[in-house]
Amino acid sequence: IRVGSDRFMQMCDITIPLEIKTQQARCQQCGYSLVYVAIDEQLAGAIELRPTIRPETKEVIRALAESGKTLYIISGDHEAPTRRLAQELGIDHYFANTLPENKADLVRQRKDSGRSVCFIGDGINDAIALKQANVSISLSGATTIATDTAQIVLMDGELTQLPHIFELAKEFNDNLNSSFMMTIVPETIGLACTLFFGWGLLSAVVFNLFCWVPQLGNVTRPLIKHSSPMLTNKS
């Protein structure tokens, strides 16, 4: 028994009748897909799959787009269903008929062009791309290989936390930069005053200790501001 796409059936030298091909064309025009079932080298039938969009998806995609993220759909499905899905979600970029290893190639190409890539997937065929991305995200309830590979797992099984993740990442980067400046500037002032303005060692140490207070406050600020039990970071 073999179950898979028309491409898989062709690889197995299983003939698809004309009436089934006609049905496939109709399904693709509607944005649906056919999964073929063959028994003993003969096509036994096909199952029509109609994708459903998670209720929160459109709002999440809108929020990510407004924050300046470039969004892509990378799908193993045919061109027509993938294009229709992209249009419905308002995503400008998509790739259809993509094999699992090619998903990873697309991620690698974007990384090579200087972009930081976050890949979100929940299937077995997403594992290679998840591993290749700068940041990989999956959902609770996804395939084991996807959740084992992903760096972040959304434990509530929904995408609503995605904008929050990127917000946390931006704030962490901003905090890191400000902490660096709050460290290097007082050190530079203390060294300059010691070398050129006659400060003694004790004065420099006291000045440095005094500057630790705002530094510690800045470092702990994100911990006080944010707390979310819905995210599990496995890295």
Secondary structure, DSSP 8 states (H G I E B T S, - for coil): -EEE-HHHHHHTT----HHHHHHHHHHHHTT-EEEEEEETTEEEEEEEE-----TTHHHHHHHHHHTT---EEE-SS-HHHHHHHHHHHT--EEE-S--HHHHHHHHHHHHHTT---EEE--SGGGHHHHHHSSEEEEETTS-HHHHHH-SEEETTSSSTTHHHHHHHHHHHHHHHHHHHHHHHHHHHHHHHHHHHS---HHHHHHHHHHHHHHHHHHHHHHHHH---TTEEE--
